Amino acid sequence: MTVSAILTAKGRDVVTIGVAAKVHEAVALLATKRIGALVVMGEGGRLSGIVSERDIVRALADGAATTLERPLAEIMTRAVVTCGEEETIDSVMSRMTRGRFRHLPVVTGGRLVGIISIGDVVKARIEQVQREAEEMRAYIATA
């Protein structure tokens, strides 16, 4: 199973925010959309970073009084790890586990086409294992 299959099932909508936004704007958007991360877009629709709930909590711990008014660009993760639609679930699961992050933007041809979470990946993997087990049971039953 590939990332493309996950996106087909869950949709390709990505909630983004501009690089010039303030931290409080990101907090409000995360809360409103009930999500854990935002893709930060720069000029020309270029992927500039990603900001997660963890990034915000770390920033609050470092300077709680002024954090919400800081520019998002100061706290976002700039070195964004991405994946392609053709990558396998096992490949992205491994990358997310090793990197200790829960959200992975999907990029095709230099363009943002979706985002997957570790929850999406685990759900797809469980469905894959269940399907394989059912196929094995059916094979055994007909043998």
Beta strands, then each sheet from edge to edge (+ up, - down):
strand 1: 16-18
strand 2: 37-41
strand 3: 47-52
strand 4: 103-108
strand 5: 111-117
sheet 1: 1+ 2+ 3-
sheet 2: 4+ 5-
end
